[in-house]
Amino acid sequence: MSFDATLDMAGRTATIRLAGSLDTATAPMFREVIEQASTGPLELLVLNMENLSYMSSAGLRCLLFARQKMGEDTRVMVLGANPEVSRTIRLTGFDQSITMSRHVAD
C-alpha cells in the first residue's frame, strides 16, 4: 500500500495528515515532513492518522523523533488512529508523552 504525509501550517499549529502504510520504506518521507514542521516555533503538532492503515516499529521511531524534534514546549497530539495503530502506540507506552484522541473534528 502507498503512503502519503501532508503538512498544513496555521499559526503555531502544524498538522500532518498521514495516509496508507507507515513502515520502513515510507518512514523517511514522514521524517522529512516532521523536519519541515519543526522549522518554526510551534505550540501544537497534530498527527492526523484517520487514514493511516498500518504503522510498524519504524513509524513508532518517527513518532519518537517528532516528540524529540518538537521539544518540551510543543504538545504532540495523535488524532483518529485506528484500533491497531492505537494499540501499537499504547503497547510501547508512547501514549504517556503525547495526547491521543480517536475523534477527528473537521
VMD Tcl script that draws the C-alpha trace (Angstrom):
set ca {
  {0.00 0.00 0.00}
  {1.13 3.55 -0.64}
  {1.83 6.26 1.91}
  {1.30 10.00 1.99}
  {2.13 12.67 4.55}
  {0.94 16.24 4.01}
  {1.73 19.25 6.16}
  {-0.56 22.19 6.91}
  {0.64 25.12 8.99}
  {-1.76 27.51 10.74}
  {-0.20 29.94 13.17}
  {1.66 27.96 15.83}
  {-0.05 24.67 14.91}
  {1.27 22.14 12.40}
  {-0.98 19.35 11.19}
  {0.46 16.33 9.41}
  {-2.12 14.10 7.71}
  {-0.94 10.52 7.31}
  {-2.50 8.03 4.90}
  {-1.65 4.49 3.91}
  {1.03 2.30 5.43}
  {3.84 3.75 7.56}
  {6.72 1.28 7.54}
  {10.47 1.08 6.95}
  {10.14 2.09 3.30}
  {7.90 5.11 3.97}
  {9.28 6.36 7.30}
  {11.90 8.64 5.66}
  {9.10 10.58 3.96}
  {7.36 11.10 7.31}
  {10.63 12.21 8.93}
  {11.12 14.77 6.16}
  {7.67 16.25 6.81}
  {8.42 16.36 10.56}
  {11.61 18.30 9.75}
  {9.57 20.79 7.69}
  {7.07 21.22 10.53}
  {9.82 21.91 13.05}
  {11.21 24.95 11.22}
  {9.02 27.42 13.11}
  {8.00 27.82 16.73}
  {5.05 25.54 17.42}
  {2.66 25.09 20.30}
  {0.94 22.04 18.82}
  {1.82 19.27 16.38}
  {-1.27 17.35 15.26}
  {-0.74 13.95 13.65}
  {-3.99 13.09 11.89}
  {-3.93 9.31 11.47}
  {-7.54 8.92 10.37}
  {-6.42 7.43 7.02}
  {-3.36 5.55 8.31}
  {-4.00 1.83 7.95}
  {-0.75 0.42 9.41}
  {2.25 1.56 11.44}
  {5.37 -0.54 12.01}
  {8.15 -0.01 14.53}
  {9.76 2.36 12.01}
  {6.65 4.52 12.34}
  {6.98 4.44 16.12}
  {10.58 5.63 15.78}
  {9.24 8.54 13.69}
  {6.80 9.43 16.47}
  {9.66 9.44 18.95}
  {11.68 11.59 16.53}
  {8.75 14.03 16.25}
  {8.38 14.23 20.04}
  {12.12 14.94 20.45}
  {12.33 17.32 17.48}
  {9.45 19.48 18.71}
  {10.84 19.89 22.21}
  {9.11 20.10 25.55}
  {7.14 23.28 24.76}
  {5.24 21.70 21.87}
  {2.28 19.44 22.53}
  {2.01 16.41 20.22}
  {-1.47 15.07 19.52}
  {-2.45 11.93 17.61}
  {-5.95 12.06 16.16}
  {-8.12 9.36 14.63}
  {-5.76 6.40 14.85}
  {-7.47 3.09 14.12}
  {-7.56 0.49 16.94}
  {-4.49 -1.41 15.66}
  {-2.33 1.72 15.38}
  {-3.58 2.98 18.77}
  {-2.75 -0.37 20.33}
  {0.78 -0.26 18.89}
  {1.32 3.21 20.37}
  {-0.08 2.20 23.75}
  {1.90 -1.06 23.98}
  {5.14 0.91 23.79}
  {3.99 3.40 26.42}
  {4.43 6.25 23.97}
  {0.86 7.39 24.70}
  {2.23 8.73 28.03}
  {4.18 11.50 26.28}
  {1.51 12.58 23.77}
  {-2.23 13.25 23.67}
  {-4.36 10.71 21.83}
  {-7.91 11.21 20.62}
  {-10.00 8.88 18.50}
  {-12.19 11.72 17.29}
  {-11.24 13.98 14.40}
  {-13.02 17.33 14.15}
  {-13.22 18.87 10.68}
}
mol new
graphics top color blue
foreach p $ca { graphics top sphere $p radius 0.5 }
foreach p [lrange $ca 0 end-1] q [lrange $ca 1 end] { graphics top cylinder $p $q radius 0.2 }
display resetview
